[in-house]
């Protein structure tokens, strides 16, 4: 009979036998004979010496003795991260017999004791016992899970005020969730919601936090459950846990976030919750004991960085994605052991000794002593030297990617794994890879440089690290993928004006010209090469250089001084900057084959490439005033192709009505190409030989149609200038009787003046615009008043009669009077608020009150 059953001592040996809890014998008085007194459940700690078999389980009161930890395995399953069990055959048989006896006799009893009909201490001791039992492995967990309702009762105990009860309940959930087949059941029972409430408590011990978050860690292995975990209530709690002092809590929170990052649909929620700065801070913190947490943070950030926008956020936190190319690839690195030390960008240091160091000690000492206060050098150069010294030292001793050497010896650069390094080390590592022989590694490093060049800081960092010289040299490589990656990197770096000057000085023009002269090249390579050339061969470059290099407020330095390739400093002596060569011959730029290629781009390429090709051709007109190289090819066909943009003809197309944003963008790009080409045409018209051979009437017709088109107004200025120049060269009159001058006035001058009145913040500019408008109308240009009304000129005119100067008020009243002659304009004049403004002028008897009175009488009451 159950009431007469003697209490049975039981033992459980966990997988790791070296961690033991107090040997505790639990005497259970079955339910049939139980009363209401506490004596019915007695813990007999002193009975250990009477037992032949004891349970060795973790001590709930000592975190240092806890060794059995539920972990998530890489294959998506759950596993116990413990040392291998060292047991004899007799021990194994003992565990089997004991577990069977315990499962049959007491598991059901302990589960029943979790019920609400038992008092607090009974439930606490029952959940602790079940937690200890579950640490034995899957077989023991299966024995517990055969009793329905166990999870629900355990979840109820998470609300207990007892620390040990909460910890044991969370620990049991953690053990159960380590088994694949039980995760969904736990989630469906509301475990995630209960743990969220538990973690929201203001005072929660690290023990409970660890067990609770580790349960989420196990659940997050299942992709279907990640959406439940990645919610607005739980994510901030997990991110906040990264700031905990307890290492185990940090690791658990990092593990959950690492798993959540594996699913793309969680990325937006994680980033909005602010996970990137927190993980980046962990990765950049150099503290002992954070190895696991750093690995988790790195993996999570790498998953987030697969999105282009989130990669930018990661880089802005000071981390650079660096390809993992395998330790074998670095064996080809050959440092210059006998070279005199120099800055990474190639600037040499003045020699003060008789000869260089035999083993490269001078290079190493330069990096180690770069913080010397006597050195007058900016931070970017300092970081570049330190980073280069560290990375080259690691390469020399073979310590780069050492932890990955245990993997396959046949690893290749085709494995597209990445790591994250602080920007100082990451920039230096990428430049180091550019010097290797592995083509795939070089290509990946160049791609990473392009991805990391997101701001001025990073572009200058790569310049100071010496990346420009190696990238330019790699443009001549036979591997197309390397050329494409290197060109993309140079394109991103050339956005910075100072870096662009260094790229030009390194001799990038000739290889880019040779690349563009090839007929069979990828379109992306052609586009990026053209982008770099367009920045270097900028027609307005001379004016820009004057602006950037001019003194500011009496300073001896210009705005572009920071990007100057020359450096003068001292390092226990003097550092002499070697000026970079910038004497370009432009012979390849004037090559007929290259110019013919640019004209072909005008005929067949997109508006974006047409604009850049026209800009480069305009630069050619500056370095070859005779225009012989351009006239020798069929330049007219290229001009004709640009001026006949398809988007300008399809004004009634479905794209204009159904996709207005896309249509507006296409019109803007077409306007940019037309403006650049019109500017080129204006320069070409200076050549008598070109004027004699061109079809003036044809281009006049094309430009007049463009002037009347709907391209943006600010793109029509060079179109108008070309038309005026064509008209004057053909002997046309300069008055309004000339139809070209009239159209320029109606479609370019008047709209521009109205826009000036609307947008200019200067009263002088507004006054000049209205005075010019009044002059145009007074000269009797046909349809001038209609053009003013149709372009929205009435409202700024009314505003000027209230706020403008005396001259502006007088001119505005004169224009409005002419507009009022057309009855159709009355409603617009009244709607603009002219009537009260006119009355104020009359009542105050300002000098313009007679004009205001005449205008007020014309307007309807």
Number of C-alpha atoms within 10 A of each C-alpha: 4 10 11 10 10 11 12 15 20 20 22 23 26 24 22 22 18 14 17 17 17 14 20 21 24 19 17 19 19 17 13 9 10 14 11 8 7 11 10 15 17 14 13 12 12 10 14 17 12 10 14 9 18 19 21 22 30 22 17 17 11 10 12 10 15 15 21 19 16 24 21 25 14 9 7 14 17 24 20 21 15 15 12 9 12 10 12 9 7 9 12 12 11 15 19 14 11 18 22 13 14 20 16 12 12 17 23 16 15 21 23 19 22 25 20 12 10 13 13 18 14 18 23 22 21 23 28 21 18 22 25 25 27 24 27 21 17 17 13 21 22 15 18 23 16 11 13 10 14 17 22 15 19 24 23 16 25 23 15 16 10 13 15 19 24 29 26 28 30 30 30 28 26 28 29 30 30 28 21 17 12 16 25 14 14 19 18 11 15 13 25 22 16 18 21 20 14 20 19 13 9 7 8 13 14 18 22 23 24 24 27 31 30 30 30 30 30 30 32 27 27 17 14 12 18 23 14 15 24 22 15 13 13 19 23 16 16 25 22 14 22 22 14 13 10 14 16 21 25 26 25 28 29 29 29 28 29 25 23 27 22 19 15 12 13 18 21 12 14 21 14 12 15 13 22 22 16 15 24 22 16 22 23 16 10 11 10 6 9 17 14 16 24 23 18 25 26 23 23 24 28 22 20 26 19 11 12 10 10 19 22 18 18 22 23 18 17 18 27 29 26 24 25 22 25 24 19 18 20 23 14 13 16 12 14 12 15 15 15 17 24 16 21 24 19 15 21 16 20 17 14 10 7 6 10 17 15 11 13 16 15 18 23 18 12 18 21 14 14 17 14 12 9 12 17 15 18 10 11 17 19 21 22 25 27 22 23 26 21 18 20 20 15 15 21 15 9 14 13 22 15 12 9 13 13 7 9 9 11 7 15 17 19 12 13 12 13 18 16 24 19 17 25 24 21 25 32 27 24 26 24 22 24 22 19 16 14 17 17 18 27 27 24 26 28 28 21 21 29 20 18 27 25 18 15 14 12 22 25 19 21 26 25 25 30 22 26 27 19 15 25 22 14 22 21 15 13 9 13 15 16 24 21 22 25 30 29 24 25 29 23 21 29 24 18 17 18 21 24 22 18 22 24 24 19 18 17 22 22 16 17 23 20 14 20 20 20 12 9 9 13 10 10 12 21 20 19 22 23 24 23 25 22 20 20 20 21 18 19 11 13 9 10 13 14 13 14 16 15 17 15 12 8 8 9 10 14 18 15 16 15 14 16 15 20 13 16 13 16 15 17 11 13 15 21 16 17 14 12 16 12 13 9 12 9 13 8 18 22 19 14 17 18 18 26 19 17 24 25 18 21 27 18 13 18 16 23 16 22 28 25 27 27 28 23 23 25 25 20 22 19 12 13 14 13 15 19 15 18 23 16 11 14 13 22 17 13 20 21 16 19 27 23 16 18 13 18 18 12 12 14 10 11 11 15 17 11 10 10 12 12 12 19 17 11 19 22 17 22 26 29 22 27 29 24 24 29 26 19 22 25 20 16 21 17 15 15 10 14 18 15 10 10 13 11 14 12 10 19 17 13 15 22 18 14 22 23 14 17 14 21 15 16 14 21 27 19 20 27 25 17 24 26 19 16 21 20 13 13 12 8 16 13 14 12 17 12 12 15 23 20 19 17 22 19 23 21 21 22 23 21 19 20 24 19 19 25 17 11 13 10 10 15 13 15 25 22 16 22 27 19 16 22 20 14 20 18 13 11 11 16 14 11 21 24 15 16 21 18 12 14 15 23 24 19 19 26 24 18 24 24 16 11 18 15 15 14 24 25 21 23 25 24 18 24 25 18 15 22 20 14 11 12 12 18 18 12 16 20 18 12 16 13 25 18 12 16 22 15 14 20 18 9 9 12 12 13 18 19 13 16 27 14 13 21 21 9 13 18 10 7
